[in-house]
Amino acid sequence: MAFTTPIVGGGTATLGHLDKFLIDGEPLVITGLGSHGTGLRTRREPPAAVPKTYYPFTGLNPVTLAPTWGAAVTIRVQLKTLGTGQTGASQQLLPEDGPDMPLTRKKGYLLEANAGTDYPHVQIELWDLVHGLMIPDLYAVNLIPPPVVTGAGDPELSIPPTTTPAAAVTLTVRKVDLREQWVFEGNSRRKVGDALIVVSREGLNLDSLLADGAFIEVGAVGVNGGTARKYQMTGPDGITPLVTFDWSIYLQRVGV
């Protein structure tokens, strides 16, 4: 289902996940959207709607995995500030996020441009840029097991063993955080990884994660020919089982 809204000056914009707004100088991205006001007898702009700058999300750069947005558009939106309680998607937040907290959460209401719908408004949820970009739908994350030895070779003759690359295992991702990871220890902090992922433990045991020669690759969803980032697990201390039946894993970057 497409959600649209009028552009100031003419035309319509189609809203989507991770579209970016600049609100009071802060970039916020859409992490949820849907219809609002189904059944209302009149179709009019939400009260107190004001012009705001909006940038449509165009995807991740296939090499750097940096988010990209299109040209600025001005639309009208009514905004409501939400609390910062740890519910729903805010479970993404960790104490070590430090200066990134408190997070910014807002809801917005916009006029639906399609007069043929049975709802007059579109409702969006907005999150601060850091935590909004942690949503799992952006990333393809694979476990690359160690190569399979298919021939023993002969050390005395300097013949190396023959190996075959193992099939990649697609992981079910809950969260991806590609920032450097730090923990606070008293008045100082210590780096514990170059990235953090949370993945489902279903069908994924600890031995396979910690196998010598295993890697994690993180790439952009739906991108052919892109360059995935390659990581190794930081070790047993960097993997934590969560009560949600997921693994929280600190990763160390391999290569550039």
N, C-alpha and C positions, 0 to 999 in steps of 0.2 A: 504494500500500500504506500502510495506517495503522499506526502504531506507538503503542501505548498502555501505560500503567503505572498501578498502583493509587495512589489518593490516600490519604494518611494520614487516617483517620477515616471512609473510605468513598467509593465512587465510583471513576471512572477518568478519567485525563487523556490526551488525544491530543497527542503530541509533534510539533513541526514546526520548520522552519527559522526561526531568529532568535527562538525562544522564549528568554526571559531567565531566568538563574539568579543569585541573589545568593550568592556563595561567599566566605567570609571577608571580607564587606563589599564585594567587587568584583563589578560586573555582568558576566556572561559570556553570550554567545549561542550557540545551536546553529548550526553551519555544516555539519554532516554528521550523518547518522543512518542506522542500518540494523540488520539482525538480527545476533544473536551467539549462539554456542553451539549451532548447528543439530546435531541428533542426540544431544544429551546425554540420558541416560536418566532423569534426575531434573529436576524443575522446582522450583527454590527461588530465593530472593532472592540476589543477588550477595553475596559475603562483604564485611563491613565497610561495607555500605550504611548511610547516615545520612540523617536528614531534612534537606531543603534547600528553600528557597523558590523557587517557579517562577512565571513570568508568561507566559501565552500571547501570542505576537506577533499583533497585530490589523491591521497594515498601516502605510502611511505616511500622514501627514496630507496630503490632496490639495493644500493651499495652501502649507504650510511645508516639506513633505517630511520632517518630523520623525517618527521611529518611534513607534508607540504600542503599548502592551501592556495586556492585560486584568487581571482581579483576581488577587491572589496565591493560589497553591495550594501545599500542602506535599506533596512526594513523597520517596521514598527513593532515593538514588543512591550508588553506589561511585565514587570519584573517583581518577584517576591523573594526575599532572602529567607533561607531555611536555616534551621539549627545545625549544629555540628555533632549530633549524637552518633554513636558508633552503631549504626544500623545499616542493613542492606549493603550496598556497594562500599560504604565507608569502612567495612571490615578490611579493606585494602590497606588502611593506614597502620603504620607501625610507630612505636615510640621513637625509634631511631631516625624517623623522618625529620626530627628536630625542627629547623627553621621553616620547613614546608608546612608546618601546622601553625595555627588552625587552618583547616582547609576552607575553601570558599564553595558554598553550595547555594544555588538559586534555582527558582522555577520561573519559566516565562510562558506567556500566553500570547498567541498571535492569531490574527484573522486567517481562516482557511480561504485561499484564493478560489478554490473550486466551489462554485455556488451550488453544484449538484449533490454535494455531500449532505448527510443528515446531521452533521455536527458543524457548528460555526467556527470553532476555534481549534488551534493546535496547541498542545501543551508540551513544553520541552523541559528537561532537567539539565542544568549546567553545573559543571565541576571545574575546579581550577585545573590549569594545563598539566601540571605534574601528575596528578592522580588520575585525571581523565584519560591520559595516554597509556595507563597501565592496563586497559581493558584487553582481554585475551584475543579478541577477534582480529586484531591487527597482525598477529605473529603466527608463523609456522615454526613449531619447535619440535626437533627430532633428536632422539637418542641414537648415536652412531656406535654400535657395539664394536669390540675389538675384531680385527680380521680373523677369519677362520683358517686355521692351518690345514692345508690339504695335502702337503708333502713334507716329510721330515727334513729333507736335505741331508747333507753330509758335512759336519764341521771339519773333519780331517781333510777333506778335499776343498774346503772353503765354499761349499755349495749351500747357500742359505735356504731355509725352509720356504716352501711355496705357500702363499696365502691368497685367500679370496676375500674381497670386502664383504662384510656382513650387511644384511638388509637393514635399512634405517627403520626405527620404530617411531611412529608418530605419537607424540604425547598429547594428552588432553590438558590444555593449559587453563589455569584459573587467573593467573596474573603474571605479567612480565614487567620488570623494573630494570631498565638498562643503565641506571645511574651507578656510580661507585657506591659500595655499601660500607657503612661505618657503624660501629657500636661505641657508645659512650662508656668510659671507665673513669669514674670520679670526675676530675676536671679536664680530662683528656679524652681523646677518641682514638680508635684503632680500626684500620681498614680490614674488612673481612671478605671482600670480594669485589669483582668488577660488575656484577649484575646479580639479580635475584629472580628466580622463577618459582611459582607455585603450580604444581602439576598433580593430577589425580594419581593416587597410589594403586588404582585398579590395574592389575596385570603388570605392575612395575615393582620389582623387588629391589632391596637395598644392594644386593650383590651385583645386579646388572648395572646399577648406577656407579658403583665403586670399582668395577672391573678395570684392570690395568689396560690402558689403551682405549678406553671409552671416551666419547666426546658428546657434547650437546651442541647442536647447531640451531641458531635463531635467525630466521629470515622473515621477509615480508610475505603475508598471505597473498596468493594469487599472482605473484610476480615470477615470470619465467626468465631465466638468465641472470637473476640477481645474485649478489654475493652474500651468502649467509655468514653471520658471525660465528666463530668457532670458540667453544669454551670447554674447560675441564671442570669437574667437581673439585671443590677445594679440599675435600676429604671428609671422613665420617663426622667430624664436628660441624661441618657446614650443611648437614642434611638433618632436618627436623620433621618428625611426623606430626601433623596437625590433627585436631579433633574432627575436622571435616573430612577425614580420610584422604588427605592430600600430603604431598611432600613439599616442604619449603627448602629450597636449595640455593646456596651461595655458589656463584660460578666465577672462575678465573679465566680471563681472556687469553686465547692462544693466537699468536700472530698479531697482525694489525687490522 
